């Protein structure tokens, strides 16, 4: 074995395509880019997710369901919170102003009273909505409810 007899393995070396070197080479003319079109031009770069003007899949897929424009969003407050608030501030009537002053709601929020917890004292409650269990608990304790 001599240095001058060393050759690479068969098939491991390929000659590169010399495109654009005349029609006689077989790779002249359009230089392997086909005919016309955006991809044959210089400066073309494929935009990520571009599908030829069709709405791309990453923009198509999130479109499902709908947003109900008539939905009313309430801030939920349990009667155990009302009980604690009435006990700490010595209140017999709790409305939106008292809840706002205590920091439970902002001035624009609607309030729904829910029935979690127990009510031991008589409280008159003003709110935008009440659950059935909250209504029953408040009236059972001797309080009144007022829907705004």
C-alpha positions, 0 to 999 in steps of 0.5 A: 500500500502506497500513499499514491494508491489510496482512493476513497470508497466507491460511491462516497465522493460525488461531484458537485452540480455546476449549474448555470454553466451553459446548455451543454452541461445539462444544467444551464437555462433555468439552472434546475429552478424550473420555469418562472414563479416566485421560487425561481427568482433571486431573493426568494425566501420561504416565509414560515407557515406561508401556504400560498395565500391560503389561511395558514394552519396555525391561524385556522386551528384556534378558530373554534367556539364562540364568545357569547356577547350576552354573557354576564360576568359576576364576582362570586362572594360566599355567605361565609365572607359576608358573615366575617365582614358583618362580624368584623365591621359590626354591620347588619346590612351589606350592599355593594358599597360595603363590599367595595369599601372592604376591597372584595369588588371594584365599582364596576363589578356585578356581585352574585352571593353563593351559599358556601358557609354558614350564616349565624346572624341576621344580615340584610344583603343587597346584590345583583344575583343570589344562588338558591342556597344563599337565599335560603341561608340568608332568609333562614337566619332572619335576613332579607335579600334585595336584588339590584 
